[in-house]
Amino acid sequence: MRIDKFLADNSIGSRKELKGIIKAGRITVNGTQAKDPGMHIDPEKDLVAVDGSVIEYERFHYYMLNKPAGTVSSVREGASVTVVELLAAENVKNLSPVGRLDKDTEGLLIITDDGELLHRLISPSRHVEKEYLVRTEKPVSDEDMKRLEEGVDIGDDKLTLPARAFMQSDGLHLIITEGRFHQIKRMLEAVDNKVTYLKRLRMGGLLLDPELANGKYRKLSDEEITILKTSGE
Ligand code: URA
């Protein structure tokens, strides 16, 4: 990889600014001053430093977003704000949300440029758990919860897979292992009810950080990335 691209990807400056930074002798590669913006480096092996501070190379980027209602999960979408646009300041290319949440759904959305992990987490064969907080128009009876757990007809060729449903002080919690279109809303319709509020709380072993305010995002820790990578195994 060209050193100016590496530096630009790590937000050290624009390609144009970097010419000056390199010329000023502020960049070293394995301790030797870099002179040419076109110089090639191996980001996995070479130690690149700016003003003596080594730049930690991140091959992939992983974020947790507490998605606010009103944003869309697709990568590009007419006039609506996309979840990826909320991370524009990160200046990371090829970010995508891991699965989709409806425009009015809030909560945990993983955003990454690690395509392999993304596909693994949304692959139907992996049955990665997704836990939702669901508020509804009418009370949900024990009988309804039993039906939701056993599987309901939401108009597809197959019933929904077994799920887990339990009542907490904040509302109904529903854990599903599929990701069908509008699945939770359609499941509640199948028991003659209607979702009025929906929030994702967990994906695999990764919980939404309760300290992360609605609309905010942060990088995942190394430990959280490992939790995600081992979810659904
Ligand atoms: N199920 C839904 O109905 N909507 C979502 O956003 C996620 C799951």
Residues whose N, C-alpha, C, O or C-beta is under 5 A from the ligand:
A	BS01	URA	R100 L101 D102 T105 H182 Q183 I184 K185 R186
